[in-house]
Amino acid sequence: MTEMTLPDYNDVAAAAERIADYANKTPVMTSRTVNEEFGAEVFFKCENFQRMGAFKFRGAMNALRQFTPQQRAAGVVTFSSGNHAQAIALSAKLLGIPATIIMPHDAPVAKVAATKGYGGKVVTYDRYTEDREKIGRDLAEKQGLTLIPPYDHPHVIAGQGTATKELIEEVGQLDALFVCLGGGGLLSGSALAARHLSPDCIVYGVEPEAGNDGQQSFRSGKIVHIDTPKTIADGAQTQHLGNYTFQIIQQNVNDILTVSDAELITSMKFIAERMKIVVEPTGCLGFAAARARKAELRGKKVGIIISGGNVDISRYSEFLAG
């Protein structure tokens, strides 16, 4: 295999400039209740207020802004359970690029509807029996499209890192940072930003308990593949880390933690009740893990990335009522 050139902090800084006219600079929120419960200063970077409702817009826009005129004319294809799909569809619409999105047949209705609403052409597949990556490669080959995967791409990783760059530039250096982990785009980009801007910060990735392939990979030193995990955190139902993301995570992340679906629901309820914001299950991973470790965070300055807020309202009300 040829030597991979991994993105670094300079790529994150360049991405921040490239997407500045398109992406929202999302708010950083605090909760006095959380600070008192933790005995710490906790800062939430609220990417649920990003365009299309999640951090994925950053990476998608950074990738599409670097297309050649030929690539722009032919179009983009991607595969996603939701947020990356919407991110590519919206970025493509804003830049006038045709977009084809491969989505699982059981993706949240809101995510499919939004993707179509942004002008994306949706192709569905069965996530438990079919390989979305192969479908994507075949379409790219047949139709001359450029494949932008949801996480394992240097431009996507660099774009995602801009959220943590903004957080640290706004609140200063952190002692700990909790970032949700699916395929590793957000975590690897965040780790690049944190290592540069807050070198002593302990960076944690957080996965759903049912899908701890990242934790297994991190501990064993090689990428571990798992079956699609059954978890309410649909944004983290990945089967494996990427080649780029795994290497960056190995080099820059301190540990990978897991939380249960029950802990996600507790966190979702708390965030809705106390902070008055809608966060999807995947977006609660960081906060749930931080809460489980709050004893060791006492007196510390803690960053938590809330990844997004794209959740079907009917399911959301079930989670809150349960």
N, C-alpha and C positions, 0 to 999 in steps of 0.2 A: 504493500500500500504506500502511495506517495506521502511524503511528510506533509502534515496539515499545518497551515498557517493559522494559528488561533488569533481571534480578535483580542485587542488589549484596551487599556483605558483610553488611548488616543482615538480609537474607533467609537467609543461611547461619547466622547466629547464632540467628535465630528457629527455623530448621529443627532446629538442635541441641537446643533446648529441647523442640520438638514431638515428636521421636523418642526422646528420652532414656529413656523408660520401655520402649521396644521394642527398640532397636538395641543390639548389643554394642559396648562401647568396646574396639576390637580392640588386640591387643598391638603394640608397636613392638619389633622385634628387631634385634640387631646381630650381626655375624660378625667375629671377630678376623681370620680368614683374609682376608675382603674388605677390612677396614681396612688390613691389611698390604699386600695386593696394590695397593690404590689409593693408599696413603700418605695416607689421608683418613679422616674419621669418616663412616660410612654408616649411615643409619637406614632400616629397612624397615617401612612401615606395612602390617600383614598383614591385608588385607581378605578373605583366604581364610578367616579365622576369624569373619567376619561371619555373621549368621543367613542361611540358604540358601547360604552359601559365597561371597558376593561383595558388593562395595560397593553394588550396585544396590538392596539392601534399603533403604538410607538414602533415596534419592530416591523410591522407590515409597511408602514409609510416609509421607514428608513430603507427597506429593501426596494420598494417600487420606485422611489425617487432616484435610484441608481440604475434603472433600466436604460438600455440603449433605445434609440428611436425604433429600431427593428423589433426589439422585445415589446415595446409599448404597443406597436401596431398589431402584433400577433396575439398578445394577451398573456394572462397569468393563470396558473392552475394551482390549487392547494387542496389539502385534506385537513379536516378539523371537526372536532365534536361541537364546535360552536364559536367561541370567542375569536379565534384566529380567522375563522370563516368570515365573520362579520367585519373583522379588521381589514382583511384583504379586500372584501367587497366594497367597503366604504372608501378605503384608500384608492382603490382602482377607479371608483366612480369620480372621486375628486380630481384624479389625474387623467381621466378619459381613457382608461385602459380596460379592455374586456376581461371579465373574470369568470372562471369556472371553479366551483367549489364542490368537493367530494365530502358528503356528510353522512354520518351513520343514520340508519332508518329510525333509531330511537333517540335522536338528539332532541334536546328541549325544544318544544314547539316555538317558543319565543325566539330562540336563536336561529331556527330555520326561517321563520317569518321575517326576521330582521335582515338576514342575509339576502333573501329574495327582494326585500324592500329596498336594499341598497343597490339592486341591479345585478346581483350575482346569479349565474346560472347554476342551479343545484343538481348534483348527481348523487343519488343515495346508494348505500351499500350496507351489508350486514356486518356489524363490527365484531361479531363473535365467530363468523365463518369466512369472511373475506379479508384480503390484505389491501388496506387503503393506499399503502405506499406503491404497490405494484399498479393499482388502478391509476394513480397519479402519474407514474412514469410512462405508462402506456398512452394515456391521453396527451401528455407532453410531447411524446415522440410522434404520435399520429397527426396531431394538429399544430405542431411547431410552437407549443406554449412553453413558457418558462415556469418551472416548478419551484414554488417558494414554500418549503415545509414549515410546520408550525413552530419548530424550535431549533432544529439542528442546522442552522445557517448563520454564518458570521454577521451578516447585516441585520438579521432578526435579533440575535443575541445583543449586539451593540445597541440597537434601538431600545430593547427592554431595559438595559442598564441605565437609561436616562431617568427612570423613575427614582432609583436610589440616589443618583447624582443630585437630582433636585431636592430630595429629602435631606441629605447631609449638608448641602449648600444652604438650606433654609434653617436647619436646627443645630448645625455644628456636629462635631465628631460624636460617634455613638460607642457605647460599650458592647452592645449586642444588637443583632439584626435578625429578624425572623421572616423568612420568605417561603411562600408556598412552592411546592415542587411537583411538577407533572413530568414533562420531558426535559425540563432544566433550562429553558430559554431565559426565564425571568431570574432564576437563581444564579445562573452563570453570569449574566449581564450585571446583576446586582452585586455579585462578589467582585467583579472587575472594578466597579465604581467604589465599593466600600474599601477594598484593599488600597486603592490610590488615595481616596479622600479621608479615610479614617482607618489607618493601617492596623491599629490594635483592636479593632472591632471583631467580636466573635460572630461569625456568620453561620446561621443555622438554616438548613433546608427542612421543610416540613411536608410529609406525605400522609395520605390516608393510610391507616393501619392495614387495610385489605390490599393495598397496592404499594408495598414497600420495596419495589425493585431498585429504587435509587439508594436506599439504605443498604440493601444487600450488595449493590455494586460498589458503593463507597467503602464498605467494610472488607470486601473480597479483592478489590483492586481490578476487577474486570466487569464489563457491562453484563448485567443479569437480565434475562428476558423472562417475563411472567405472562400468564393469561390475562386478558382484560379483567381488571378487578371490579367486583361489585361493590360500589360505594356511592353515596349521594354526592360526592365531590366529582361531578362529571368532567370538570376541567382537568382533573388529575388521573383520569382513567387510562394513562399511558402504559404501554407494555414494556418499555425500556427507555433508558436515557439515550441521547444522541452521541455521536463520536466527538463532536466539538464540545457539547455541553459537559460530557463526562470528564474530559481532560481538564477543563476550566474548573469544574467542581472539585476534582481531586487536588488541584493546585491551590485553590483559594477558599474552600469552605471548611469550617471546623468540624461540623457534625451534621448528621441527618436524623431527624426525629420523626415520630409518627403520632397521629391522634386518631381516636375512634370516631365513627359517625355520630355517636351520642354526644361526644365532646364538641363536635362541629355544630350540632343543633343547639346545645347550651350557649355556645358563643354567638351563634346567629341571633338567638333570642335576646341575649344581653345587648348586642350591638344595636338591634332594632329598638329595644326598650329604652336604653340609656343614651345612645348616641344618635338615635333617630335616623339611621341610614339603612338602606337595603343592601345586604351583602350576600352573594351567592355562597353555597356551601364551601366551594374551593377557596373562596376569598377569606374564609374564617380559619384556615389551617394555621397561619402564623400566630394569630391571637390565642387559639386553643392551646398551642404548644407553649407559648409564653406563660399562659395561666398555670399550666401544669408544672412549670419550673419557677414560679414567681419567688419562691424562697431564696433561690440563688441570684435573683435579679435585684434584690433589695439594695437601694442606694445607687442603682445604676441608671444609665440613660439608654433607653431601649427604642429601637425602630421596628415597626411592623408594617409590612406591605400588604394592604388589602387589595387583592388582585382584580376584583370585578364585582359587578352586581347584577349579572344577567341570569335571572332565575325565573322560571314560570311562576306567575303570581299564585296560581291555584296550588302548586306544590309548596310554594313558600308559606302559604297560609296553613297548609297541613303541618309543615315543620314547626311553625310557631305554636300551633294549637296542640301538637302532640305532647 
